[in-house]
Amino acid sequence: MQASDFPETFQQQVLSELRQINQRLDHIEGDFANLETKFNGLETKFNGLETKFNGLDNKLNNLDYKFDTYRNASDQLVRLATTIIIAAASVVILSPLLQSVAPIINY
């Protein structure tokens, strides 16, 4: 090896190493691009899940409202049925009692 060949050989080695570094950086750049694509996909899926969750939340609130309405209607129906039963029982019980007391009142 001659003295004049040394700078060229060194230069070739440096250039070779720089090319390898450049290839690695290109590879890393591609990896980052893939990560960005995957992250954007995850963000899209997350937004979709958030939309579905909001839809489920609305449905749950609607179901809650329907259940409360059903419960209130059931309570009112029970009160109405109780009132009808008490009124019917009063008529059944008081009618014979008043008929038996009526002759006494007429005198």
Backbone as a ProteinNet text record, in pm:
[ID]
protein_1_A
[PRIMARY]
MQASDFPETFQQQVLSELRQINQRLDHIEGDFANLETKFNGLETKFNGLETKFNGLDNKLNNLDYKFDTYRNASDQLVRLATTIIIAAASVVILSPLLQSVAPIINY
[TERTIARY]
83.8	0	89.3	58.6	137.4	75.9	152.8	107.1	-5.6	-2.3	-106.1	-236.2	-229.1	-348.2	-423.1	-351.1	-414.3	-529.4	-512.8	-625.9	-743.7	-718	-827.9	-897.7	-821.1	-879.8	-960.8	-902	-973.1	-1100.9	-1089.7	-1205.2	-1311.8	-1271.6	-1366.5	-1435	-1359.7	-1417.8	-1518.5	-1478.8	-1568.5	-1695.4	-1679.8	-1796.7	-1884.2	-1820.8	-1895.5	-1973.2	-1909.3	-1976.6	-2090.1	-2067.3	-2170.5	-2290.3	-2263.1	-2372.7	-2454.1	-2382.2	-2451.5	-2536.2	-2480.2	-2555.4	-2676.2	-2657.5	-2768.1	-2876.8	-2835.4	-2933.3	-3008.9	-2936.8	-3002.1	-3101.4	-3060.9	-3151.7	-3274.9	-3254.1	-3368.5	-3460.8	-3400.1	-3478.3	-3555.4	-3489	-3555.1	-3666.8	-3642.1	-3745.2	-3867.3	-3843.3	-3954	-4028.3	-3952.7	-4016.3	-4103.9	-4053.1	-4133.4	-4258.3	-4246.3	-4363.7	-4466.1	-4419	-4509.4	-4575	-4496.5	-4552.2	-4657.3	-4629.9	-4726.3	-4855.2	-4843.3	-4961.4	-5040.7	-4970.2	-5037.2	-5101.7	-5032.9	-5088.5	-5214.1	-5209.4	-5328.3	-5443.7	-5411.8	-5515.1	-5574.8	-5488.6	-5537.5	-5622.5	-5581.4	-5658.2	-5796.2	-5801.4	-5929.8	-6017.9	-5959.4	-6035.7	-6082.9	-5998.1	-6036.9	-6153	-6145.5	-6255.3	-6383.8	-6372	-6489.4	-6547.3	-6460.1	-6507	-6571.3	-6514.2	-6572.2	-6711.9	-6727.7	-6858.9	-6958	-6914.4	-7002.3	-7037.8	-6940.5	-6966.6	-7070	-7055.6	-7153.1	-7292	-7297.8	-7426	-7485.8	-7402.1	-7449.8	-7494.8	-7422.4	-7459.5	-7596.9	-7620.6	-7751.5	-7861.4	-7831.9	-7930.5	-7959.2	-7854.7	-7872.5	-7957.7	-7932.5	-8014.2	-8159.6	-8180.4	-8315.2	-8383.4	-8309.3	-8363.1	-8395.4	-8308.8	-8333.2	-8463.4	-8483.3	-8605.4	-8728.4	-8717.9	-8831.6	-8862.7	-8757.5	-8779.5	-8846.7	-8800.9	-8863	-9009.6	-9037.9	-9176.1	-9261	-9207.5	-9279.1	-9305.7	-9205.3	-9220.7	-9326.7	-9323.7	-9424.4	-9564	-9576.3	-9707.2	-9754.5	-9663.2	-9700.6	-9748.4	-9678.6	-9721.4	-9860.4	-9885.3	-10016.7	-10125.2	-10092.1	-10189	-10222.5	-10121.9	-10145.5	-10235.2	-10209.5	-10294.8	-10438.3	-10454.2	-10587.7	-10659.5	-10590.7	-10650.4	-10689.2	-10603.8	-10635.3	-10759.5	-10768.1	-10885.1	-11012	-11006.4	-11123.4	-11163.7	-11066.8	-11096.5	-11161.1	-11105.6	-11162.5	-11304.2	-11326.3	-11461	-11558.8	-11517.5	-11605.4	-11635	-11533.3	-11553.4	-11646.2	-11631.9	-11720.6	-11864.9	-11887.7	-12023.9	-12079.8	-11999.9	-12045.3	-12075.9	-11995.6	-12014.5	-12120.7	-12117.4	-12210.3	-12352.8	-12370.4	-12505.3	-12594.7	-12555.9	-12642.1	-12657.4	-12553.5	-12559.2	-12661.7	-12657.9	-12754.3	-12896.5	-12911.4	-13045	-13101.2	-13013.4	-13062.2	-13089.6	-13022.5	-13043	-13155.3	-13188.8	-13289.7	-13426.6	-13475.4	-13606.3	-13604	-13491.5	-13482.8	-13486.3	-13423.4	-13417.6	-13555.7	-13632.1	-13762.1	-13863.2	-13848.5	-13944.9	-13926.9
-115.6	0	123.3	212.3	334.2	442.8	543.1	652.7	729.3	739.5	813	732.5	599.9	515.3	524	558.6	562.5	663.7	788.6	881.1	833.8	773.5	724.1	606.7	518.5	404.2	453.5	546.2	603.7	673.9	745.9	816.9	716.8	606.4	503.5	441.3	417.6	360.7	457.5	585.1	685.1	694.3	697	702.6	578.5	464.2	339.9	344.2	391.8	402.9	504.9	615.9	717.5	662.9	581.4	519.6	425.8	348.4	258.2	337.1	445.6	530.7	589.1	632	688.2	583.2	458.8	350.3	323.7	324.8	303.8	416.1	539.2	651.6	640.8	597.1	576.2	468.7	362.9	254.4	305.9	385.6	442.6	536.2	614.5	704.5	625.3	512.6	425.6	369	330.9	279.7	386	510.1	618.4	643.6	633.2	651.4	541.3	417.3	306.5	329.2	376.1	404.6	514.1	615.9	724.4	673.1	587.2	528.8	445.4	364.2	281.6	368.3	472.7	562.1	630.8	674.1	736.2	636.5	510.5	406.8	386	384.8	370.2	490.2	607.8	728.2	721.3	673.7	658.8	557.8	444.6	343.2	397.2	471.4	529.5	626.5	708.2	801.3	725.5	613.3	530.7	472.3	425.2	371.4	479.7	598.9	709.4	742.7	740.1	765.4	657.8	531.4	421.7	433.5	471	487	595.9	707.9	816	768.4	686.4	630.6	539.5	456	367.7	447.6	554.7	640.1	702.6	747.4	803.9	698.6	577.4	469.6	434.4	434.3	403.3	510.5	636.5	744.2	730.8	694.2	674	556.9	449.7	333.3	368.3	447.6	494.4	573.9	662.9	743.6	654	556	465.4	384.7	339.7	262.7	348.4	472.3	561.9	586.6	606.4	627.5	504.5	386.1	260.8	245.2	276.2	262.1	357.9	481	578.2	535	486.6	440.7	320.9	230.6	113.7	155.2	249.6	298.3	360.2	439.7	502.8	398.8	296.4	190.4	111.6	87	17	101.4	232.6	320.5	321.2	325.9	324.5	193.8	81.8	-48.7	-57.9	-7.1	-8.8	74.5	191	277.2	208.1	142.3	71.2	-42.8	-115	-227.6	-176.7	-68.7	-13.1	37	103.1	153.1	37.5	-66.2	-181.9	-251.4	-266	-330.8	-247	-117.1	-28.9	-45.4	-51.8	-69	-203.2	-307.1	-441.3	-448.1	-387.2	-395.9	-298.1	-176.3	-73.9	-91.3	-148.1	-164.3	-249	-370.4	-447.5	-381.9	-317.9	-253.1	-139.1	-58.4	51	-1.4	-111.5	-168.7	-221.2	-274.6	-324.3	-210.1	-99.2	13.7	103.1	101.2	187.8	175.5	55.8	49.7	117.4	111.9	173.3	326.1	376.4	521.5	573.8	496.5	540.5	558.9	496.1	506	628.2
0	0	0	-86.2	-95.8	-9.1	20.3	104.8	38	-93.8	-165.4	-170.6	-155.8	-155.7	-23.1	82.8	214.3	222	176.9	183	98.5	-15	-98.9	-31.9	27.7	97.3	216.5	290.4	404.9	358.9	250.1	195.1	152.3	91.8	50.4	172.1	278.7	400.2	463	467.7	525.1	441.7	310.4	222.2	238.2	251.5	271.3	402.5	508.2	637.7	630.2	562.9	548.9	469.3	367.4	291.5	381.1	463.5	555.2	655.9	707.3	800	729	605.8	527.1	504.3	475.6	457	587	697.9	827.4	857.5	828	849.6	759.7	635.3	545.6	601.6	654.9	714.8	836.9	920.6	1039	995.2	890.6	838.9	792.1	727.8	686	806.4	909.3	1031.4	1096.1	1100.5	1156.9	1073.6	943.3	857.4	885.2	903.5	937.3	1072.9	1170	1302.2	1294.8	1213.7	1199.3	1136.1	1036.9	972.8	1073.2	1149.9	1250.3	1358.1	1399.5	1500	1447.7	1322.9	1264.1	1256	1225.9	1225	1362.4	1464.8	1602	1643.3	1600.1	1632	1568.3	1444.4	1375.6	1447.4	1486.3	1559.1	1694	1761.7	1890.4	1872.5	1770.1	1743.7	1712.9	1639.9	1612.5	1739.9	1828.3	1956.5	2041.8	2037	2113.1	2061.4	1929.4	1869.7	1910.6	1907	1948.2	2096.1	2178.6	2321.8	2345.1	2271.2	2285.3	2242.6	2136.9	2093.6	2199.1	2260.5	2367.1	2488.5	2517.8	2630.2	2605.8	2482.7	2448.7	2459.5	2411.1	2420.5	2565.9	2648.7	2790.9	2857.9	2824.9	2881.6	2836.5	2710.4	2658.3	2729.3	2749.8	2819	2964.3	3026.7	3163.2	3170.3	3073.6	3068.3	3051.8	2961	2938.9	3064.6	3134.6	3256.4	3363.4	3378.9	3477.3	3443	3314.2	3270.3	3299	3270	3296.4	3446.1	3528.3	3673.2	3726.1	3678.7	3722.9	3679.5	3556.2	3507.9	3588.6	3622.2	3702.3	3840.4	3900.6	4032.6	4026	3924.2	3909.8	3883.7	3806.4	3777.8	3905	3987.3	4114.2	4204.5	4211.6	4292.6	4241.2	4108.7	4049.6	4080.6	4066.4	4095.2	4243.2	4330.6	4473.9	4502.9	4441.1	4461.4	4412.1	4296.7	4242.8	4335.7	4387.2	4477	4605.8	4659.9	4784.3	4759.2	4645.4	4613.9	4596.3	4526.8	4505.4	4638	4721.5	4851.1	4939.2	4930.8	5009.3	4966.1	4835.7	4785.7	4829.6	4820.3	4856.5	5005.1	5087.3	5231.9	5280.5	5229.6	5280.1	5228.7	5112.9	5057.3	5147.8	5187.7	5277.7	5414.6	5460.5	5590.5	5588.7	5484.1	5472	5452	5380.2	5360.3	5492.6	5576.2	5705.3	5801.9	5789.6	5878.6	5826.5	5701	5640.4	5707.8	5740	5805.9	5943.9	6010.9	6142.7	6129.5	6024.8	6003.6	5961.6	5889.6	5840.3	5955	6065.7	6176.5	6250.1
[MASK]
+++++++++++++++++++++++++++++++++++++++++++++++++++++++++++++++++++++++++++++++++++++++++++++++++++++++++++

